[in-house]
């Protein structure tokens, strides 16, 4: 083994790699439990956990692929991947598959691909590439150009409709922009302007999206319809108490009171079965996971790599915060899954690829050191 190969292995963020595998394993076990349905005639098991395991294998392969290629060369693929993503998003209304009244997936053989997940990688690469070319903090020109480029796929995704993914995309973009920094004048103007524009967003929402916000403010206003998800989720987590009811012993999930228990509300299954202590353990794992991402962004010695790692940090940070807040009734239901815990093939593939990207940055950071 050459000296360069040894240095690549030595500098890899092994903590991040280990935490990723632990979280995915927890998600598989939780998904197996969430796949169980107890009926009068016995027990049935859905195949969600099997599909998740296969997507995890694909994701692990994608992670290795993102490790092999030096991330510094990925900036040249940013624009081609961006336009390819726009083409996939444009194909969704024409060739997409309708699930739960929304067209968000393209069917490829036995699998379904969600282009909005691919958009997160393309926007991340493009934003990091554009911002790394700016030697100083962003002025109005640089900020507006970056926002326009990122808003095009976000608008296409919101029209599917998929407000959660569109919001996630904009949060990633905003996080990288703030990490890069704004000029004092731009920052002060935005600090005054954005709070005034937030109320106007209410009139841009669809009827069911407004209903979700009203339900978040008062779930009891429609307990058997729009408020059902939040109420049942809170009951499930609360019934777990300190130590939980045990693996596959949750009544809310096993008796089908808890809706979407394999996707958006998967962590409610975990909370019911493992209780407060289990939830705190999961939160601690995610905190160490995010900390390892931040350390890679901080220690990177070139701006492109630092922005890439920072973008991945914000990608996972907002998904974790929003999903857990949503399940606990502290945020509106917006359809954002919990990374590695919720079921989702495209999301799992993208999650692993992004981890591979951060590991790539950590492995090659020595290349920029002098002396």
Beta strands, then each sheet from edge to edge (+ up, - down):
strand 1: 36-39
strand 2: 42-45
strand 3: 97-99
strand 4: 102-108
strand 5: 111-113
sheet 1: 1+ 2-
sheet 2: 3+ 4- 5+
end
